[in-house]
Amino acid sequence: MAVTTSTASNPLVTTVVTDTDADITVETVVSGNQTLYAVEITNPNPNESVYVHMINAASNSTTATQHNTQLFCPAASSVHYYMPTGYLTSTGIQFYCSTSAGGGQSAVSPTEDVTVKFGCTAR
């Protein structure tokens, strides 16, 4: 098998944001007009599935803020989400990671550090 490498002159993703200890602390991924094309979640927890809750906002979100999108990762797994046409936001993206599907004050942080990567491009 032959392997080749080429450089993209106009890459789809121009910014990769990585959080290596994703938990119930709300973090800002990007602000302003952005297009999100990929999310990678690495969950080392052997007995806990995790949920990444994404909120269309650039500030002032809490775990009680209603999330717009929720992504799932099983225990002891890595998952990759790709959005071919992109996930568009005009305000920005914030997120948090919990062991429960629902948001709110009952959100619980994963026991071990979860890594979440976002691939974005400004519009």
C-alpha positions as CSV (number, residue, x, y, z in Angstrom):
1,M,0.0,0.0,0.0
2,A,1.4,3.4,-0.9
3,V,0.8,6.3,1.4
4,T,0.9,9.9,0.3
5,T,0.6,13.2,2.2
6,S,-0.6,16.4,0.7
7,T,-1.1,19.9,2.1
8,A,-4.5,21.6,1.9
9,S,-4.3,25.1,0.6
10,N,-7.8,25.9,1.8
11,P,-8.5,23.7,4.9
12,L,-12.0,23.0,6.1
13,V,-11.0,23.4,9.7
14,T,-8.8,26.3,10.7
15,T,-9.1,26.1,14.5
16,V,-8.9,23.0,16.8
17,V,-9.9,23.7,20.4
18,T,-9.0,20.9,22.9
19,D,-10.2,20.5,26.5
20,T,-8.2,17.7,28.2
21,D,-10.3,17.8,31.4
22,A,-13.8,18.3,30.3
23,D,-16.3,18.3,33.2
24,I,-19.3,20.3,34.3
25,T,-17.4,23.6,34.2
26,V,-18.9,25.5,31.2
27,E,-16.1,26.3,28.7
28,T,-16.2,28.6,25.7
29,V,-15.1,26.9,22.4
30,V,-15.5,29.9,20.1
31,S,-17.3,33.2,19.9
32,G,-19.0,34.9,17.0
33,N,-19.8,33.5,13.6
34,Q,-18.4,30.0,13.5
35,T,-19.0,26.7,11.7
36,L,-18.2,23.5,13.7
37,Y,-17.3,20.6,11.5
38,A,-16.0,17.9,13.9
39,V,-16.1,16.9,17.6
40,E,-13.9,14.1,19.0
41,I,-14.6,12.8,22.5
42,T,-12.2,10.5,24.3
43,N,-13.7,8.9,27.5
44,P,-11.3,6.8,29.6
45,N,-13.8,6.1,32.3
46,P,-14.3,2.3,32.4
47,N,-17.8,2.4,33.9
48,E,-19.3,5.8,32.9
49,S,-20.7,7.1,29.6
50,V,-20.5,10.8,29.1
51,Y,-22.5,13.5,27.3
52,V,-21.1,16.7,25.8
53,H,-23.8,19.4,26.1
54,M,-23.3,22.2,23.5
55,I,-24.9,25.6,24.0
56,N,-25.2,28.4,21.3
57,A,-23.7,31.2,23.4
58,A,-20.3,32.9,24.0
59,S,-20.7,33.6,27.7
60,N,-22.9,33.4,30.8
61,S,-24.0,29.8,30.3
62,T,-24.4,27.4,33.2
63,T,-25.3,23.7,33.4
64,A,-28.9,24.9,33.9
65,T,-28.9,26.6,30.5
66,Q,-30.8,24.5,28.0
67,H,-28.3,22.8,25.6
68,N,-28.9,23.0,21.8
69,T,-27.1,19.8,21.0
70,Q,-25.9,16.8,23.0
71,L,-23.3,14.3,22.0
72,F,-22.8,10.8,23.5
73,C,-19.7,8.8,24.2
74,P,-19.8,5.3,25.8
75,A,-17.6,4.2,28.6
76,A,-13.9,3.5,27.7
77,S,-14.4,4.7,24.2
78,S,-13.5,7.4,21.7
79,V,-16.1,8.8,19.2
80,H,-15.9,11.2,16.3
81,Y,-18.8,13.3,15.1
82,Y,-18.5,14.9,11.7
83,M,-20.9,17.5,10.3
84,P,-20.4,17.6,6.5
85,T,-22.3,20.9,6.1
86,G,-21.3,22.2,9.4
87,Y,-23.0,23.3,12.6
88,L,-23.5,27.0,12.3
89,T,-23.6,29.5,15.1
90,S,-23.7,33.3,15.1
91,T,-23.1,33.7,18.8
92,G,-20.5,31.1,19.6
93,I,-20.3,27.7,21.3
94,Q,-20.0,26.8,24.9
95,F,-20.1,23.3,26.3
96,Y,-19.8,21.1,29.4
97,C,-19.4,17.3,29.9
98,S,-21.4,15.3,32.4
99,T,-22.4,11.7,33.1
100,S,-26.1,12.5,32.7
101,A,-28.1,13.1,29.6
102,G,-30.1,15.9,31.1
103,G,-28.7,19.3,32.1
104,G,-29.4,21.3,35.2
105,Q,-28.2,21.3,38.7
106,S,-28.0,17.5,38.8
107,A,-25.1,17.4,36.3
108,V,-22.2,15.3,37.6
109,S,-18.6,15.5,36.3
110,P,-16.9,12.3,35.0
111,T,-14.6,10.6,37.4
112,E,-11.6,10.6,35.1
113,D,-10.6,13.4,32.7
114,V,-12.4,13.4,29.4
115,T,-10.8,15.0,26.3
116,V,-13.0,16.9,23.8
117,K,-11.7,18.4,20.6
118,F,-13.7,20.8,18.4
119,G,-12.8,21.6,14.7
120,C,-14.1,25.0,13.7
121,T,-13.8,27.7,11.0
122,A,-14.7,31.4,11.4
123,R,-17.3,32.6,8.8
